[in-house]
Amino acid sequence: MVLRFLLYGLLFYFAYKLIFDFLIPVFIAARKIRKGFREMHGRMEEQMNQQQQQQSAPQTSSPPPKASSNDYIDFEEVK
């Protein structure tokens, strides 16, 4: 009778330690990692959307000005 009580007590103790020292911390860590991956994935999608918008937006910048004959600078070759 005492031996059976002792075995049940040890079984309960090991089950308690397994649940509270291993399973719950693993569950919490897995949830944090999943949350971090979701946030990182969201940021990556946001950056991709911004890049696509920048590439697809029409470029309204003016073409570079043409060089006139007054802009030409003569140079001499140095030997």
C-alpha positions as CSV (number, residue, x, y, z in Angstrom):
1,M,0.0,0.0,0.0
2,V,2.7,2.5,0.9
3,L,4.8,1.4,-2.1
4,R,1.8,2.0,-4.4
5,F,1.3,5.5,-2.8
6,L,5.0,6.3,-3.3
7,L,4.9,5.2,-7.0
8,Y,1.9,7.3,-7.6
9,G,3.5,10.2,-5.9
10,L,6.7,9.8,-8.1
11,L,4.6,9.5,-11.2
12,F,2.7,12.6,-10.3
13,Y,5.9,14.5,-9.6
14,F,7.5,13.5,-12.9
15,A,4.4,14.3,-14.8
16,Y,4.3,17.7,-13.1
17,K,8.0,18.4,-13.9
18,L,7.5,17.3,-17.5
19,I,4.5,19.6,-18.1
20,F,5.7,22.7,-16.3
21,D,9.5,22.5,-16.9
22,F,9.4,21.2,-20.5
23,L,6.1,21.3,-22.4
24,I,4.9,24.7,-21.4
25,P,8.3,26.5,-22.1
26,V,8.5,24.7,-25.4
27,F,5.0,25.8,-26.3
28,I,5.7,29.4,-25.3
29,A,9.0,29.5,-27.3
30,A,7.3,28.0,-30.4
31,R,4.6,30.6,-30.2
32,K,7.1,33.5,-29.9
33,I,9.1,32.1,-32.9
34,R,5.9,31.8,-35.0
35,K,5.0,35.4,-34.1
36,G,8.5,36.6,-35.1
37,F,8.3,34.8,-38.4
38,R,4.9,36.3,-39.1
39,E,6.2,39.8,-38.4
40,M,9.3,39.2,-40.5
41,H,7.1,37.9,-43.4
42,G,4.8,40.9,-43.1
43,R,7.7,43.3,-43.3
44,M,9.2,41.5,-46.3
45,E,5.9,41.7,-48.1
46,E,5.6,45.4,-47.3
47,Q,9.1,46.0,-48.7
48,M,8.3,44.0,-51.8
49,N,5.1,46.0,-52.4
50,Q,7.1,49.3,-51.9
51,Q,9.7,48.2,-54.4
52,Q,7.1,47.1,-56.9
53,Q,5.3,50.5,-56.6
54,Q,8.5,52.4,-57.1
55,Q,9.4,50.3,-60.2
56,S,5.9,50.5,-61.7
57,A,5.5,54.3,-61.0
58,P,6.1,56.3,-64.2
59,Q,9.3,58.3,-63.9
60,T,8.5,61.9,-64.5
61,S,12.1,63.2,-64.1
62,S,13.2,65.3,-67.0
63,P,15.9,64.0,-69.4
64,P,19.4,65.3,-68.8
65,P,20.0,68.6,-70.5
66,K,21.9,68.4,-73.8
67,A,25.4,69.8,-73.8
68,S,25.7,73.0,-75.8
69,S,28.8,74.1,-77.6
70,N,29.6,76.5,-74.7
71,D,29.8,73.7,-72.2
72,Y,32.7,72.0,-74.0
73,I,36.1,72.4,-72.3
74,D,39.2,72.0,-74.3
75,F,42.0,70.0,-72.8
76,E,45.6,69.4,-73.7
77,E,47.4,66.1,-73.3
78,V,50.1,66.1,-70.8
79,K,53.3,64.2,-71.7
